[in-house]
């Protein structure tokens, strides 16, 4: 009897083990910084951390973009990250928050991006969101990005051009990323302002029709922007406090400036939300007025049409004994009366601006 493969050795395509994708596939950049200067060469994240700990100075900045569960688990094992934060970094969709796990600070930031469009009355999306998660330890920073608009290459280049800031340690990266995200908030609220102005002009311009749905669309985008921005206030306050704060005093001063900018953004978003609520009420009132005008116009034409209909209906009842039924000039008198009454009604309605 020929040797048949055992049951355990037979696998279908669906049962085949998943291929392991190395964590390096999700790495955007990995660098070692000592005394504010980037060491030359390329490092794998494990080797970079080993180099820092061998020297006893400096830190690693590892940047990841949308890692999967296996990749993030590998990184978490290397840097000693808590499993709950690793899960959050994979699945994203977190609210802005600041958490402390032993000696690792975990900060979640929501990123926003303004979607360019030709007209606010035709677009379907104005603001898109993403996420940045930062793990800040004693000798490392791990940044995890979700979304294509939240690149941190410019932030890294600006920091590398200012070694005195990088020399402050991993918390300098924490501040630079938070500052970049809040500056993006400012840019987005500036870009949204013309859209609100356009809708406001449409609503309050006489004899123009505005779809209330477009105002609701923009209000929905502002609500999404508010949910991304406002919860960050609490983490920023925590990063500026002194007691039990792992951020050095020199960096906390910079976080106060970020918190001030965030407050400015939050106030503008609140103003936008209030303005759009007012525009919704004004647009509904305008639609109501337009509907009343249309109903008056329809009623006027119905009244004019009712005159010949009524007279023709009376003289079409086929009675023999009706006044002026056999009169020679009856037809012309009836037509004349119809024309005179309808013209009189038309002039009256036109004078009262019903037509």
N, C-alpha and C positions, 0 to 999 in steps of 0.2 A: 504494500500500500504506500503510495507516495506521501511524503511529509507535507501535511497541510499546515498553513499558518494558524497559529492559535487564535482564539477569539480575542484575546487581549491585544494581539499585534495587528488586528484588522481595524483600521480607522477610516471613517469617511472623511470627506473634505470638511464637513461641519465640525467634526470632532478633533481635527488636527490642532495641535497646540498653537497659540497665537505667537507670532514672532515678537521677540523682545527688541524694542527700539531703544538704543542707548540714549542716556540723558543728554549727551552732547548734541543730539539732533535738535533739541529745544534750546540750546545755548546760543544766545545772541552775542555775548561777549563775556570773557572771564579775565580779570586782571588782578595783579597783586600790587598794592600801593604801600610803600615804605617811606616815611617822612614826607608824605605828600607827593611823591614821585612814583610814576608807574614803572615797574620793572620790565625790561625788554623781554620779548619772547611770548609765546602762547602757552597757556596752561590749561590742563583739564582741571575741573573743580576740585577733585581730590588732591591732585598734586599741588594746586595753588594753596589750599588750606594747610597742607603739610609744610610747604615752604614758609608760610607765615609763622607757624608754630615752631618750626626749627629755628627761625631767626629770633623769635620772641618779640617781634615788633611788626607794625603794619597791619593791614587787613586785606581781605579778599572781597571783590565786588563781582558777583555772578549775576548775569542778566539772562532770564528765561522768557520765552514767548510761547504761551499756551501749551505747557507741558501736559502729557497724559499722566495717568495714575502711576504707571511703572516708572516713568522718568522722574516724577516728583518724589516718589518714594525713595528712589536711589539718592536724590539730592538731600532729602530729609534725613536719611540714614547717615550720610557723610557729615552734615552740619549739626546733627543732633536736634532736629526740629520736632516739635510735638506733632503727634499723628493727627490731632484735630485741625491744626493749622495747615498741615499737608493736604488734608481733605478739602479744606476751604480753598486752597490755592488751585486745586484741580477743577473743582466744580464752579468756582466763581459765584456770581450773583449774590454778593455779600453787601450789606450796608457798610458805609464808612465806620470804622471802629478802631480802637487801640486796645490791645490785650498784651498781658505780660505772662510769659511761660518761663519760669525759672529765670535765667539770665538772657532770654531772647525776647525782644520787643516785636510784636506783630502788628503792623499798621495796614489797614485796607483803605484805599482811595478809589473813588469813582471818577473816571475820566469822561469828558464830554467833547464833542466835536460838532461844529456847525456844518450842515450839509448845504452846499451851494445850490441855488435854484433860481429860475428866471422870475417867477412871480409867486407871491405868498398865496394867491388865489388858486393856483394850479398844483402846487407841490403836495406830496403826501408825507414828507418827513423833513424836519428842520434840524433836529438835534439827535445825534446818536451817542450812545454811552459805551464805556468799556471799564476796565478795572486794572489797578496796579496794586499788588500786594508786596509788602516789604518785610523781610525778616532781618532784624538788626541785632547782631550779637556783639561780643567783646572784640572779636577779630574778623568779622565777616558781615557782609550785607548781601542778601539774596533778593533780587527784584523779579517778580513774576507778573507778566503783562497779559491781559486778555483784550483783544481788539487791535485793529490795524492802525488806528490813529494815535496810539499812546506810546510811540517810540521814545526811548530815553537816550538815544545816541548824542543828541545835542547837549543834554544835561551832563553826560559823561565828559564830553569835550570841554565844556565850560569849566567843569570842576578840575580837569587835568590842566587847564590853563591857569588855575589858581591854586598852586600846591599848598599855600598857607592854609587854605580851607580844608583840603584833604588831610592835612596833617592833624586836624582836630579829631579824626577817627571816623568810624562808620556812621556816627550820628550826623556828620556833615552831608553824607549822601541822603540820609533820611530827610534833612531839611531841604536839600536841593530839589529832590523829587516832589516834595509837598509844595514847595514854592513854584515849581514848574506847573503842577496841576492847577493850583489856584490862579496863576497867571493865565492859564488856558480858560478858566472860568470867566475871567474878566474879558478876554477876547471874544468868547461866545456871547456873553450878554451884550457886548457892544455890537456884535453882528446881528443879534435878534432885534435890536432897537428899530432899524429901518422897517422891518416887517410889521412891527406893531404900529409904527407911524403910517404905513401904507393902509393897513386895515382901518385905522382911525380916520384917515382922510376919506376912504370909501364910505364908511358908515355915516359921516356927518356932511357929505356932499349931497345937496338936494338932487332929486330925480335920478338917483343911482340905486341899483339893486345890488344887495350884498347877500351872499349865502351864509347863513348863520353857522353852517357846518365848518366853514373855513376858520371862523373865530374859535369854534370848539377845538379844531385841529391844533391851532397855535396854543390854545390854553392847555391842551393835553401835553404838548411839547414842553411848556413852561412847568407843568406839574412834574414831568419826568426830570427836567433840569433841577427843580427844587429838591426832589428826592435824592438826587445824586450829590447835591452841594450842601444842603443844610445840615445833615447829620455829621459832617466833618467838623463842625464847631466844637463838639465835645472832645474829640481826640486832640485837637489843636490846643484847647485849654489845658488838657492833661499834660501835654508836652511843654507847656510854659511854666508849670508849677515847679517849685523847688523840692518839696518834701518827697523823698522816695523816687525821684525822677532820674532815670538812668542817663538822660541827655546832659552833657556838660553845660555848665553855666554859660560859656561863650556861645554855644549853639542855641541855647534857650532864648537868648536875645533876638536871634534871627527868626525864631518861631513866632515871637510876638508880632513881628512885621507881617508874617504870613497870616496870622490870625486877624490882624487889622484888615488886610486885603479881603479875606474871606467874609468878614462882616460887611464890607462894602458890597460884595457880590450878593450876599443874602438880602440886603436891603433893596437892591435893584430888582432882584427876582420877586420880592414881595410887592414892589411897585408895579411890575409887569402884570402880576397876577391880579392885582386890584384893578388895573387899567382894563384888562381883558374882561373882567367881570362886568365893568361898566359898559364896555363895548357890546357885550352880549345883551344886556338890558336895553341899550339904545337900539341895537339891530332888531331885537324882537319888537320893540315899540314901532320902529320904522316899518317893519313887515306888517304889523297890525294896521298902521295908517294906510299902507299901500293896499291891503286887502279891503279896508273900508272904502277907499277910493274906487277900487274895482267894483265893489258891490253897488255903490251909488251909480256908477256908469251902467252896469248891467240893469239895475232897477229902472233907470231912465229909459233905456231902450225898450225894456219890457212894457213900460207904461205907454210909450209911443206906439209900439206894435199892437197893444191891446185895443186901441181905438178902432182901426179898420176891422180888426177881428170881431169886435163886439157888434159893430154896425152891420158887417156882412153876415154875421150869425143871425141877427134879428131878421134881416130881410131874406134870409134863406130858409125860413121856417115853413114856407109853402101854405100859408093861410090865405084864404080868399078875401076875407074882410080885414085888410090891413090898410092903414092910412097911406094915401098917395101911391098905392101899389100899381094902379093902372094910369097914373099921371104921365103925360107925355115927356115932361122934363124931370121926372123923378130920379132917373139914373144920374144925370149931370149934377143935380142938387146933392145927392148922396156922396158922389165922388168929391165935389167941392167941399162939403162939410168935413169929409175925412181929411182932405189935404189941409184945410184951414186949422182943424184941431191938432193934427200932428205937427204942423209947422209952429203953431203956438206953443205946444209942449216943448218942442226942440229949442225954441228961442228961450223959453223960461228956464229949462234945465241948463242951457249954455250960459245964461246970465248968472245962474247960481253956481257955476263951475262944477256941475255934475257931468258935463260932457266936454 
